[in-house]
Amino acid sequence: MTATLLWDPLFRDPLMVGLVLAPLAAVLGCWLRVRDEWLACLGYTHAAGAGGVLAAAIHVPMLPAAMAAACAAGGVKAALGRVGNEAFAVMLLSGWAFALLLAANHPRADVVGRVFLDGQILFASRDQLWVALGVAVVALASLPVLSRRLLRQRFQPAHHRANRRTHWASGLAFDLLVVLSMAVCSMAMGVMAAFAMVLVPAWVAWRLARGWHMTLWLSAGLAVIAYLCAFLLAILLDQPFGPVMVAVLLTGLPLRLLSRPGTSG
Amino acid sequence: MSVDPLVRADTLVVGHRFPICRPVSFELRPGEILGLAGPNGSGKTTLLHAIVDAEHVLSGSLVRRRDAELTVLQQRPGLPEEAPFTGADLLRICKAEHRDPPPCLLPLLPKRMDMLSGGQVQLLHVWACLGCSASLVLLDEPTNHLDPDARVRLADMVETGRADRGLLLVSHDRTFLEQTCNRVVDLLPATAQF
């Protein structure tokens, strides 16, 4: 029955959207942890949510509006430089307050606002699948190039400066990739499910994996398994997808206890 | 044939708004290991930063050869408390694959770095600098976290990694510098009395 449900034509596009976005978000979560910026994506998801709600209120396409709002939030972050978690928290709170106030005062925005908060991937369309695939292809093409520079910047922060090479371009490209991915994820999965997808699989893999590549694979694998479980549970139990997704991911959090790193003195 | 120095400092004074050190002159050529010694607060790390980004120079001159590829060991290399990176990851990320790592590091390469001791991590970070192709290597306090045995290994690594490049070691440990360097330059705080 479960296999039939998964392959039901009604659910096929939503299922595929999540199968593309879940590993993408989880892998990006690993790099965000490297950069100590995992809270940033919660700011981006709320900014995207606010953009989507605003788009509904003024009758413009929601996905581009969500992406534009997340890009604007990314631009603010880039302009402020590495400012720490407080700036991301302000971004989050602003997006949340703006979206809810707009939703409370506009009937159409109210519906969209609830979709963002609940996360209804079952409504994801073929258009969203194409956009998700596009972002995933861009990520697949750019991350191998960006990865070494981003990681080296973490381990040897003075390296690029010392050799008179600029680092801002790779940082900006990564930020843009995160912003676009988070906008698409929040539109499809809901704000909190997108954030949990970035946070939890990478956090678990961070503890269990030995080596960077294993961390990426484990994080992506955990995200796909959790997503499939949540997708089925949401349909079978007739529950909103977002909270189910978050609950399933949190259920996997104790996996971190399987390994207990300690230093050798 | 004379080889241009990788770095040349002439009556150099570094500082932020005020001088930290007294004027110092030195030059470092390929194949040399130069030590910069001095007590805490004498401007050793600030001088290193000046070589990296040409800032903090208050007077005198500091010239770095334009074609010199540089790598730097900082005192607090960035690594989250919990991180899945192995020693091999670190060397790959820092492109320290130009030379084979010394035998003492081989057992550390498959292990997660957050499972290693501070001294083992320090040796890996040193080799991340020495194992790459940079022609100028700056090591800031490389003896941090090292016990006497590890210091011997560090001295071997420095000797192995010198080849035809210039190494600048900054340390308050003058004994170590005298054992490993061709020359040692003393840096005196600006407030030092004579």
Interface residues (C-beta under 8 A of the other chain):
Chain A: R33 V34 D36 R148 L151 R152 R154 F155 Q156 P157 A158 H159 R161 A162 N163 A205 W206 R207 A209 R210 G211 W212 M214 T215 P261 G262 T263 S264 G265
Chain B: V52 D53 E69 L70 T71 V72 Q74 P77 G78 L79 P80 E82 A83 P84 F85 T86 A88 D89 L90 I93 C94 K95 P110 K111 R112 D114 M115 L116 S117 G118 Q120 H125 A128 C129
